[in-house]
């Protein structure tokens, strides 16, 4: 089931039918606007209602938002570096480009969003429930550089050493400074009781895929509000 127009109100019955039939629900966009974020949250709410998993909305909403922001940032980097004549795979060029990337793509947001569309650098958000396994996927049309891959692996490995959210935030605040999103996602998902690796990031063809896998039989609904603020910087 592909949603073509986010201005069309969600049909809960249609979403419920898709869930019952094991269909994948997909949204495609070329940018990450507030409108898109709100629509994804509304879709997630309706989807989780259909799965009888409303109690994990907060965790998946946060996780979805972080992964979408990472995907959008990755695509934006590609058009920004190309416009500046910089090689994103060259460490020195990468370092130089990142000095001005955030400020310039924020000020000229519409310009870079249009470039992403012109280059067909899409973002896909997918939800599915099959064989009692809930899957969230965020796909973007750009392949990770070696440096990006290493950074992601480092963040995901770092999450293993923390036993609580409080411990992680205290340590990260002192030593990391940025790139907290993946660590927070992994810890939040761990608190849902998932024992095996539930977050995967891989490149396939011309795409990068971030995937959350949640076996419903293993989920332990959260008993308290984690109190996480919005706006943590992405990888």
QUIWOKA-V48721 format. One record per pair of residues at least 24 apart in sequence whose ideal C-beta (glycine too) atoms are under 10 Angstrom apart, sorted by sequence separation. I is the first residue (numbers start at 1). GAP is how many residues later the second one is. If there is no record, write none. Layout:
BEGIN
i: (I | I)
gap: (GAP | GAP)
END
This chain:
BEGIN
i: (1 | 2 | 3 | 4 | 37 | 40 | 41 | 77 | 80 | 116 | 155 | 158 | 159 | 162 | 163 | 189 | 193 | 194 | 1 | 2 | 3 | 40 | 76 | 80 | 83 | 116 | 154 | 155 | 158 | 159 | 162 | 165 | 185 | 189 | 193 | 194 | 2 | 76 | 79 | 116 | 155 | 156 | 157 | 159 | 160 | 164 | 165 | 186 | 192 | 193 | 194 | 6 | 19 | 37 | 151 | 152 | 155 | 156 | 159 | 160 | 163 | 164 | 185 | 192 | 193 | 7 | 15 | 19 | 37 | 40 | 73 | 77 | 80 | 83 | 151 | 154 | 155 | 158 | 159 | 162 | 182 | 192 | 193 | 6 | 10 | 18 | 19 | 73 | 76 | 83 | 153 | 154 | 155 | 156 | 157 | 191 | 192 | 193 | 6 | 15 | 16 | 19 | 20 | 76 | 152 | 155 | 156 | 159 | 160 | 189 | 191 | 192 | 8 | 15 | 16 | 19 | 37 | 80 | 151 | 155 | 159 | 191 | 6 | 7 | 10 | 14 | 15 | 18 | 19 | 36 | 37 | 73 | 79 | 80 | 83 | 191 | 6 | 9 | 10 | 12 | 13 | 15 | 16 | 17 | 19 | 32 | 72 | 76 | 79 | 82 | 191 | 5 | 6 | 12 | 15 | 16 | 79 | 188 | 201 | 10 | 11 | 12 | 15 | 16 | 77 | 79 | 80 | 191 | 3 | 6 | 10 | 14 | 15 | 32 | 36 | 76 | 79 | 80 | 6 | 10 | 12 | 13 | 32 | 75 | 76 | 78 | 79 | 82 | 160 | 12 | 32 | 75 | 78 | 79 | 188 | 29 | 32 | 33 | 76 | 79 | 187 | 3 | 32 | 75 | 76 | 79 | 159 | 188 | 27 | 31 | 32 | 72 | 75 | 78 | 156 | 187 | 29 | 30 | 75 | 79 | 184 | 29 | 32 | 78 | 156 | 31 | 32 | 72 | 75 | 77 | 156 | 184 | 30 | 31 | 75 | 76 | 156 | 75 | 155 | 74 | 75 | 75 | 153 | 180 | 184 | 72 | 74 | 152 | 183 | 71 | 71 | 72 | 94 | 181 | 71 | 95 | 149 | 180 | 181 | 182 | 183 | 70 | 71 | 94 | 148 | 149 | 179 | 180 | 181 | 182 | 69 | 71 | 88 | 89 | 91 | 94 | 149 | 178 | 179 | 180 | 181 | 68 | 90 | 91 | 148 | 178 | 179 | 180 | 67 | 68 | 89 | 91 | 152 | 177 | 178 | 179 | 68 | 88 | 89 | 90 | 144 | 169 | 176 | 178 | 67 | 87 | 89 | 144 | 152 | 88 | 89 | 144 | 149 | 169 | 88 | 143 | 148 | 166 | 172 | 64 | 142 | 143 | 165 | 78 | 143 | 165 | 64 | 78 | 79 | 136 | 137 | 138 | 143 | 165 | 169 | 76 | 78 | 141 | 142 | 143 | 144 | 75 | 77 | 78 | 139 | 141 | 142 | 143 | 72 | 74 | 75 | 76 | 140 | 141 | 142 | 60 | 71 | 73 | 74 | 75 | 78 | 140 | 141 | 70 | 71 | 72 | 74 | 77 | 139 | 140 | 67 | 69 | 71 | 74 | 139 | 140 | 67 | 68 | 70 | 71 | 74 | 138 | 139 | 140 | 67 | 71 | 74 | 77 | 138 | 139 | 64 | 66 | 67 | 68 | 137 | 138 | 139 | 63 | 65 | 67 | 137 | 138 | 60 | 64 | 74 | 136 | 137 | 138 | 63 | 136 | 137 | 33 | 51 | 53 | 60 | 135 | 136 | 137 | 50 | 135 | 136 | 31 | 51 | 56 | 70 | 134 | 135 | 136 | 31 | 48 | 50 | 134 | 135 | 33 | 47 | 133 | 134 | 155 | 31 | 32 | 44 | 46 | 47 | 48 | 51 | 53 | 133 | 134 | 154 | 31 | 43 | 47 | 70 | 132 | 133 | 134 | 30 | 31 | 44 | 51 | 124 | 126 | 132 | 133 | 152 | 29 | 30 | 32 | 43 | 131 | 132 | 133 | 151 | 30 | 31 | 40 | 121 | 122 | 124 | 126 | 129 | 131 | 132 | 133 | 134 | 30 | 31 | 39 | 48 | 120 | 132 | 29 | 30 | 36 | 40 | 47 | 129 | 148 | 29 | 30 | 30 | 36 | 47 | 30 | 31 | 30 | 31 | 32 | 144 | 30 | 31 | 44 | 29 | 30 | 32 | 28 | 29 | 28 | 29 | 27 | 28 | 29 | 27 | 28 | 26 | 27 | 28 | 40 | 26 | 27 | 25 | 26 | 27 | 25 | 26 | 24 | 25 | 26 | 24 | 25 | 23 | 24 | 25 | 23 | 24 | 22 | 23 | 24 | 22 | 23 | 19 | 21 | 22 | 18 | 19 | 20 | 21 | 22 | 70 | 18 | 19 | 18 | 19 | 24 | 26 | 28 | 30 | 70 | 15 | 69 | 70 | 24 | 26 | 66 | 67 | 19 | 66 | 67 | 70 | 65 | 66 | 63 | 66 | 67 | 62 | 63 | 66 | 65 | 63 | 64 | 2 | 3 | 62 | 63 | 66 | 62 | 63 | 2 | 60 | 63 | 1 | 59 | 62 | 63 | 1 | 60 | 59 | 60 | 58 | 59 | 70 | 102 | 56 | 59 | 60 | 67 | 56 | 59 | 75 | 67 | 74 | 56 | 63 | 56 | 63 | 71 | 55 | 71 | 70 | 71 | 53 | 71 | 70 | 67 | 68 | 67 | 66 | 67 | 67 | 64 | 63 | 64 | 63 | 60 | 59 | 60 | 59 | 56 | 56 | 59 | 73 | 74 | 53 | 73 | 74 | 59 | 69 | 72 | 73 | 51 | 53 | 56 | 59 | 69 | 71 | 52 | 55 | 56 | 58 | 62 | 66 | 69 | 70 | 51 | 55 | 56 | 57 | 65 | 69 | 70 | 53 | 55 | 56 | 62 | 65 | 66 | 68 | 69 | 54 | 55 | 58 | 59 | 65 | 66 | 67 | 53 | 55 | 58 | 62 | 66 | 67 | 59 | 65 | 66 | 58 | 62)
gap: (24 | 24 | 24 | 24 | 24 | 24 | 24 | 24 | 24 | 24 | 24 | 24 | 24 | 24 | 24 | 24 | 24 | 24 | 25 | 25 | 25 | 25 | 25 | 25 | 25 | 25 | 25 | 25 | 25 | 25 | 25 | 25 | 25 | 25 | 25 | 25 | 26 | 26 | 26 | 26 | 26 | 26 | 26 | 26 | 26 | 26 | 26 | 26 | 26 | 26 | 26 | 27 | 27 | 27 | 27 | 27 | 27 | 27 | 27 | 27 | 27 | 27 | 27 | 27 | 27 | 28 | 28 | 28 | 28 | 28 | 28 | 28 | 28 | 28 | 28 | 28 | 28 | 28 | 28 | 28 | 28 | 28 | 28 | 29 | 29 | 29 | 29 | 29 | 29 | 29 | 29 | 29 | 29 | 29 | 29 | 29 | 29 | 29 | 30 | 30 | 30 | 30 | 30 | 30 | 30 | 30 | 30 | 30 | 30 | 30 | 30 | 30 | 31 | 31 | 31 | 31 | 31 | 31 | 31 | 31 | 31 | 31 | 32 | 32 | 32 | 32 | 32 | 32 | 32 | 32 | 32 | 32 | 32 | 32 | 32 | 32 | 33 | 33 | 33 | 33 | 33 | 33 | 33 | 33 | 33 | 33 | 33 | 33 | 33 | 33 | 33 | 34 | 34 | 34 | 34 | 34 | 34 | 34 | 34 | 35 | 35 | 35 | 35 | 35 | 35 | 35 | 35 | 35 | 36 | 36 | 36 | 36 | 36 | 36 | 36 | 36 | 36 | 36 | 37 | 37 | 37 | 37 | 37 | 37 | 37 | 37 | 37 | 37 | 37 | 38 | 38 | 38 | 38 | 38 | 38 | 39 | 39 | 39 | 39 | 39 | 39 | 40 | 40 | 40 | 40 | 40 | 40 | 40 | 41 | 41 | 41 | 41 | 41 | 41 | 41 | 41 | 42 | 42 | 42 | 42 | 42 | 43 | 43 | 43 | 43 | 44 | 44 | 44 | 44 | 44 | 44 | 44 | 45 | 45 | 45 | 45 | 45 | 46 | 46 | 47 | 47 | 48 | 48 | 48 | 48 | 49 | 49 | 49 | 49 | 50 | 51 | 51 | 51 | 51 | 52 | 52 | 52 | 52 | 52 | 52 | 52 | 53 | 53 | 53 | 53 | 53 | 53 | 53 | 53 | 53 | 54 | 54 | 54 | 54 | 54 | 54 | 54 | 54 | 54 | 54 | 54 | 55 | 55 | 55 | 55 | 55 | 55 | 55 | 56 | 56 | 56 | 56 | 56 | 56 | 56 | 56 | 57 | 57 | 57 | 57 | 57 | 57 | 57 | 57 | 58 | 58 | 58 | 58 | 58 | 59 | 59 | 59 | 59 | 59 | 60 | 60 | 60 | 60 | 60 | 61 | 61 | 61 | 61 | 62 | 62 | 62 | 63 | 63 | 63 | 63 | 63 | 63 | 63 | 63 | 63 | 64 | 64 | 64 | 64 | 64 | 64 | 65 | 65 | 65 | 65 | 65 | 65 | 65 | 66 | 66 | 66 | 66 | 66 | 66 | 66 | 67 | 67 | 67 | 67 | 67 | 67 | 67 | 67 | 68 | 68 | 68 | 68 | 68 | 68 | 68 | 69 | 69 | 69 | 69 | 69 | 69 | 70 | 70 | 70 | 70 | 70 | 70 | 70 | 70 | 71 | 71 | 71 | 71 | 71 | 71 | 72 | 72 | 72 | 72 | 72 | 72 | 72 | 73 | 73 | 73 | 73 | 73 | 74 | 74 | 74 | 74 | 74 | 74 | 75 | 75 | 75 | 76 | 76 | 76 | 76 | 76 | 76 | 76 | 77 | 77 | 77 | 78 | 78 | 78 | 78 | 78 | 78 | 78 | 79 | 79 | 79 | 79 | 79 | 80 | 80 | 80 | 80 | 80 | 81 | 81 | 81 | 81 | 81 | 81 | 81 | 81 | 81 | 81 | 81 | 82 | 82 | 82 | 82 | 82 | 82 | 82 | 83 | 83 | 83 | 83 | 83 | 83 | 83 | 83 | 83 | 84 | 84 | 84 | 84 | 84 | 84 | 84 | 84 | 85 | 85 | 85 | 85 | 85 | 85 | 85 | 85 | 85 | 85 | 85 | 85 | 86 | 86 | 86 | 86 | 86 | 86 | 87 | 87 | 87 | 87 | 87 | 87 | 87 | 88 | 88 | 89 | 89 | 89 | 90 | 90 | 91 | 91 | 91 | 91 | 92 | 92 | 92 | 93 | 93 | 93 | 94 | 94 | 95 | 95 | 96 | 96 | 96 | 97 | 97 | 98 | 98 | 98 | 98 | 99 | 99 | 100 | 100 | 100 | 101 | 101 | 102 | 102 | 102 | 103 | 103 | 104 | 104 | 104 | 105 | 105 | 106 | 106 | 106 | 107 | 107 | 108 | 108 | 108 | 109 | 109 | 109 | 109 | 109 | 109 | 110 | 110 | 111 | 111 | 111 | 111 | 111 | 111 | 111 | 112 | 112 | 112 | 113 | 113 | 114 | 114 | 115 | 115 | 115 | 115 | 116 | 116 | 118 | 118 | 118 | 119 | 119 | 119 | 120 | 121 | 121 | 122 | 122 | 122 | 122 | 122 | 123 | 123 | 124 | 125 | 125 | 126 | 126 | 126 | 126 | 127 | 128 | 129 | 129 | 130 | 130 | 131 | 131 | 132 | 132 | 132 | 132 | 133 | 133 | 133 | 134 | 134 | 135 | 135 | 136 | 136 | 136 | 137 | 137 | 138 | 138 | 139 | 139 | 140 | 142 | 142 | 143 | 144 | 144 | 145 | 146 | 147 | 148 | 149 | 152 | 153 | 154 | 155 | 158 | 160 | 160 | 160 | 160 | 161 | 161 | 161 | 162 | 162 | 162 | 162 | 163 | 163 | 163 | 163 | 163 | 163 | 164 | 164 | 164 | 164 | 164 | 164 | 164 | 164 | 165 | 165 | 165 | 165 | 165 | 165 | 165 | 166 | 166 | 166 | 166 | 166 | 166 | 166 | 166 | 167 | 167 | 167 | 167 | 167 | 167 | 167 | 168 | 168 | 168 | 168 | 168 | 168 | 169 | 169 | 169 | 170 | 170)
END
